[in-house]
């Protein structure tokens, strides 16, 4: 096992220097800034598109991705890369459809958007679900994953890892708010891409040592279909092609377009163009993980398939077998970057949700200073609760499955109220509340039925042969029917209330307004989508 690794002095210096550097950078950028609610929660709405895009990427990519995608590449191959490449299509949707509504309405939180579109009850329900998601998914799972990684790699006690990472991340997040989070996330994006790229390059250069000199020889050396993106149920029962095409957009709609932890960067954008271009820039960056995180796992099968018995050992094996002193420290820094950026994003969004959507709503006279104070205390409390929950992740078969299975049942009701709410003027407040509540109940039932509390058999996934991505799709369909029927049975919303919250026509986001040149978000989106279609043709 990789837990026998001893950390060379140079690598230890790199790791410690990185942690101190991130802490200093996070506090330094806001040292002279007066903390108002706008500056703390939304960075004073001053973020340019490169910061928005880099922060979107960093808040998404966590230790789970670095370790989980390598493991998935070893076991399943490129099919797991769909989680990265399908995201580009949803990021285009965020940039072209949702970001303009968020920016023009000057909202501070996504639940606030639901209140404007529907009512206060919808706002409260989404705020609750968003806090649950941040606590259990973004922070809890990431903390556990990071701690396990550092215990396996470097022999560091799991609770010491959780404690150190929590303290450092909490300090700059609690003190500096979104500006600190975004600046550190941008730094961490560079470190993350650098570290993962070095691993991929070194793995490719090692192929001739095992007699692989061309792509054709690589295809012969890997498992059948390991280099295919879209596969049949017989070839990939967990992720058949139809479950990806139907299920991922449902998960992606909440995660990329309606999750406060992710979208808060867009809400802090300086201009409409920054709010739109940032997600599209993130879409271009999302092309990379397949090549620098999934592919190394596939190469590990070719290079070390005879010594890796557990796919979860893929990443540690790549580190110990391929990386010289110094590079190990850089990769450890990349792991930390992935972990800390995800946790910081979730802490800041939780603080925003509690302060703005709950406290300010219940006590309208709450001052700016009190809001910032409440936000800081919220971040601290959420971190403590996440630490307490994180050991429960052991009950899942794999960490990567854990995060996606939770997403699959939480996403459908949120996807329904956002997509129907923006594209259909007839959607009513009663339909929103009914859809969220019924969707949450249905999702909880599906999760409990399929979660092996007793024994190890997943009834829906294994007995009924409905993969979790397809479960998400069918939940979306059922909740959409509930939403449409309820809307048709209840009074139309007043036109003046929804005028700036819904599309004039289904294609208005493409046809409205003059195209201003190659930097126009619609042109950039077209370029990105063309690249993605080409990649899918090549690898499918």
N, C-alpha and C positions, 0 to 999 in steps of 0.2 A: 504493500500500500504506500501511497504518497505521503503518509504521515511521518515516514522516517526521514523526510527531507530536513536537512539542516540549512539554515539561511546563511550564506556567505556574508561577511562583514559589509562588502560594498553594496550588496542588495538590501541589507538591513538599513544602511545609511540612506539609500534612495527612497525606501518606503517611509522612513521617519521624516525625511526632508519633505516628501510629498504631502504627508498629513499636516505637518506644520505649515507648509506653504499654502495649502488650501484654506486652513483656518485663518491665517493672516490675510489672505486675499479676500475672503468672505467678509471679514470685519473691516478691512481697510477701505473698501469701495464705498462704505456708507459712514465713514468716521465723522464727516462734517455735515451729514444730511440730517435735517430736522425730520423726525419720524411722524408724519401724518398718516391717516388711514390709507390715503391714495399711494403714498410712497412705500409704505410697509407692505400693502397687499398687492399693488399693481405697478410698483417701480415708477410711480409718478406718470404712468402712461408715456414712457420715454424710450421704449425698446425699438431698435431698428431691426429690419428683417433678418440679418445674419444671426443676431442674438436670439431672436424668436425661433428660428429654424434649428440652430445648434442646441438650444435649451429643450425644444420639443424632442429632439433625438436623444439627448442625454437623460431626460426624465423618463423616457421609455426604456432605454437599454439599461439593464441591471446585471448584477453578477449572474442572475439566473440565465440571462442570454449567453454570456460568455461561456459558462460551464454547460448549461443546458443545450445550447445549439451545437456545441462540439459533440456532446454525448448523443444528441439526436442525429447528427450527421453520421456518426459511427454506426448507429443502430438502424436508422431509417433512410438516411441519405437526404437528397435535396428537397424531398417532399416537405420537410419541416421548414424549409426556407420560404414557404408560402406565407407564413406569419409575418415575415419581413416585407416581401414584395407585394403582397396584397394590401399592405398598409399604405403604399404609395397612391393607390386609387382612392382610398378614403381620405388621405391628406389633401388630394386635389378637391374632393368634396368639401372638406373643411375650408380650404382657401377660397374657393369660388362661391360656395353656397352659404355656409354658416358664418364665416368670419365677417362678411359685410353686415349681417344683422347684428352680430355681437358688438361690432365697433360703432355702428351708427346709433345704436340704442344706449351706448356708453354704460353698459352693465358692468358690475364688479364681480358678479358670480353667475354661473349658469342657472342655478335655481331662480335668480332674479329675472332671467329671460323667460323662464316658464311662468313666473307670476305675471309678467307683462302680456304673454301670449294667452295664458289661461286664467289662473287665480293663485291666491296665497297658499291654498292647500297643496297645490302641485309643487309650489316652491319648497314648502316644508318637507314634503315627501322626498323630493330629489336631494335636498340637503342631507337628509338622514341617510339615504342610500349612498351618497357620495362620501360621507364620513365613514360609513361601514366599509366601503370599498378601499378608502385610503388606509384605514386602520388594519384591516384583515389581509388585504391583497398587496397594496403597494409597499407598506412598511413592514408588516409582520412577516410576510413570505421573504422579502428581500433581506431582512435582518438574519433570519434563520439560514437562508442560502449562503449569505456572505460568511457567517460564522462557521458553517460546515466546511466551506471551501478553505478557510484559513486554518481550521483544525486539520483537515486532510493534507493541505499543502505544507504547512509550517509547524504543525504540532501545537498550535496555540489553543488553549482551552476555549471551548465554545462560548462560555459566559464572559470571559475576558474580552474576546473579540466583539461580542454584542455590546458590552459596556463601553469599550473604547470608541467604537464606531458611532454609537449613539451619542456619546458626550460631545465628540468633535463636531458631528453634523448638527446637533442641536444648538451648539453655541452660536455658529454663524447664521443658522436659520432663524433662531429666536431673536437674535440681536439685529440682524440686517434685513429681514424680510425678503421680498421677491427680488430686489436688486442684487443682494448677495447671492441668492440662489441661482439666478440666471448667469451672473458673471462666473461663478464657480463651475456651473454646468458647462459653460462654453470652454473653459480651460479643460474640464474633464472630458469633453467630447474629443478634443485634440489628443489627449493622453490615451483615451480609449481606442481611437482609431489607429494611433501609432503602435500601441502595444499589440493589438489584434493583428495588424498588418504584418508586423515583424514575425509573429508566429506563423502566419500563412506563408510568407516568403521563405522562411527557413524550412518549413515542411515541404514546400514545392522543390526546393534545392536538394532535399534529401532523397527525392524519388529515384534518381539514377543509381543510388546505392542499393536499391532492391530491383534494379533492372527495368525501371519505368522511364522511357525517354520520349513518349508522345502521348497525346490524348487518347489515341486508339488503344495503346497498351494499358492506359489507366482504366478505360472502360472494360477491358478484359479482366483486370485485376480486382475490380470491386464486385459487390453483390449484384445480382440481377435487379435492374431498375433503380439502383442506388443514385444514379445521376439523372433521374427523371423527376421533374417537378410535380406533374399530375399523374396519379396512378389509380388503378381500379381498386375495388373493395378487396378482391382476392389478393392483390399485391400489397395493399396497405389498409387493413381493416380500420385502423384508428383514424386515418385521414384520406378516405377515397376522394377523388376529384370533385364529385358533386357536393360533398359535404363542405369542402373548402369554398367552392363558388357560391353556395347558398348561405353557409353559416358564417363565414368570416365577415361579410359586410355588416351583419347584425352586431357582432362583437365589436367590429371596428367603429361603427356609428357611435356607440357609447364611448368607447375608449378614446378615440381620436377627436370626436366632434362634441361630446357632451360630458366628459369627465373633467371636473374642475382641476384635478392634479395635473392634467396634460394641458388643457386649453387656457389655463391662467396666463401662460406666456403670451397668447394671442390677445387676451384682454388688456395686457400691458403695452401693446404696440403703440408706436408714436403716431402712425397715420394709417389710413385704410389700406394703402399699398403695402405698408410693412406688415399689417395684419394678414393680408392675402399672400404675399410673397414668402413670408416666413414658413408657413406649412408646406409650400411647394418646394422650397429649399430643403426642408427636412425630408421631403419625398425623394429628392436626389440622393441625400445621404443614406437613406434607408436601402438603397441598392447595395451598399457595401457589406452589410452583415452576412449575406449569403456567401460572399467570397472570402471574408476574413474570419468568420465564426463557424459556419456550417461546413464549408469545404475542408478546413483543417481536420474536422472530425472524420470526414470521408478519407482523407489522406492518412489519418491515424490507423484506419482499418487496413490500408495497404502496407503501411510501415510497421505497425506494431500489433496487428490483428492476432498474432500468435501469443502475445503476452497480456493483452487486455481481456480479462474475463467478464468484467462488469463495465458496461458503457459509461457509467458515471466516473470511471477512472481515466477516461479519454484525455481530458484537459490536464490533469496532473501528470499523466504519462508524457504528453507532448512537452510539458515544461521540463521535466527531469531528463528526458532523453535528447532534447534538441537545443535547449537554451543554455548559453554560457553565462558565467557570472556577469552581473550587470544587467543583462537583458531580463533575467528572472525578476530583478527588482522593478524594472519598468513594467513588466506584465502584472506584477503584484499591485503596482500603482494603478494600472488600468482596471484591475478588479475592484480596487477601492473606489476609483472614479465612478465606475458603473453603480456600485452600491450606494455611495454617498449621494449621488445626484438624484437617484430615485427616491430615497428616503427624504431628502431635503424638499423635493417637489411636493411630496405627499404631506409633509408636516406643514408647509406653508399654505397649501390648499385647505387643510383641515382648520387651521387658524382662521383663514378667511371665511370659510363656511359658518363656523360657530359665531364669529364676531359679527359678520354682516347679515347672514341669513337667519340667525336665531336670536342672538342678544339684541342687535339693533332693531330687529323686527318687533320683538317683545317690548323693548324699552327704547322708543324712538329718540329720547333725549340723551342717549349715551354719547359722550363727547369723543372727539378724535383720539385724545390721549387714552381714554378708557378702552376704546376699541383696540388700540395697539397693545395695551396691557393684557386685555382679555385674549387677544390672538397669541401672545407670547405664552401665557399660562396654558392655553389650549394645546399648543405645540408640545409643551413639556408633558402634559397629562396623556396626550395621545401616544407619545413615545413610550411612556411607562406601560400603558395598556398593550401596545404592540409587542413590547418585550415579553410581557406575560403570555401573550397568545402564541408567539413564534414557535415554541417547542411542539405545538400541536400539528405542525406541518409534517412531522414524522409519519402521520397516519396515511399520507398520500403515497402512491407508488413512486412518483417522481415529483420534484419541485416544479418542473416545467409543466407537467400535467395539472398540478394543483392550481396554478395561476390561471390557466386556460379554462379549467372546469368551473372555477368560481365565476370567471367572466361570462362563460356560456349561459349561466342561469341568471346572472344579475343584469345582463345587457338588454334582453329583448324589450321589456316595458319602457326603458329609457329611449331605445332606438325608435320605438313606435311613436311616442309623444313628440319627439323632435322631428322625425322625418315627415310624419303626417301633419304636424303642426306648421311646418314651413311650406310644404307643397300643397296643402289642402285648406282652403279658407273656411270650409264647413266644420272643421274640427272644433269641438266645444270643450269648455272647462270641465263639464261632467264626464266627458269621454276621457279626458286626461287623468282625472283622479281615479276613475274606474279602471283604466288601463294599468296605471302604476300599481295600485293595490292588488288587483287580480293577478298581474304579472309577477309581482313579488311573491305572492302566495304560491302560484303555480311553479315558479322557479325554485322556491324553497322545497316544495314537495318533490320535484324532479331530483334535486340535489340530494335530499335525504334518502330517497328510494335508491339512487345510484351510488351513494357514498357507503362503502362497506363498513358500517358501524360494527356489525357482527359478521364474522367470516371475512372472506376476501373476494366475493363474487359481486360484480356490478350488474344489477338486474337489467337495466335499460341498455347499457352499452354491450354487455356480453350475451345476455339471454335473448334480448329483442333485436340485437345487432343494429342499434341506432347510435352511431358515433356522437360524441358530445357536441361537435359542431352542427350536426344535423338536428340534435335536440334543440339547439339555440334557434335554428331556422323555424322549426315547427312551433316553438313557443312564440316567436315573432308573428307567425301567421295567425295563430289563435288569438293573440292579444290584439292584432290589427283588426280582426273581425269584431272583437268586443268594442274596440275604439270606434269603428265605422258605424256599427249598429247603434251604439249609445249616442253618437253625434247626430244621427238621423232621427233619433227619438227625442232629442232635446233641442231647445231654441237655438237658432243661428247666433253666433257671436256678432256684436255690432261691428260694422265695417270699419268705423273710425278707430275702434280699439285694436284691430289686427292689421291695419293698413300698412304699417312699417315693420310688420313682423312675419309677413308671408310673401311669397313670390307672386308677382303680377300674373305670370304664366309659368308653366313647368320649365321652360327653357330661357326664362328671363335672365338668369345668371350668365348665360352665354351671349345673348343677343342685345342686351341693354348696354348702351354706352359705346363710344367710339374706341377702337383698338389703338393704343398709343405707341405701339412699336414692339420690338422684340422683348422688352422688359415687362410688357403687359402680362398680368397673371394668367390670362387665358392662353397666350402664346406659349409661355413657360410650361403651363399644364399640358398643352398639346405636345411639346417636345418630350416632356417626362413620360407621358402615356405612350408615345411612339417607341421610346426606348424600352419601356416595360413590355409592350406587346412583342417587340423583337426578341427580348430575353425569354419570354414564355414560349415563343416559337422555337427558339434554339434549344431550350432545355426540356421541352415537353415532347 
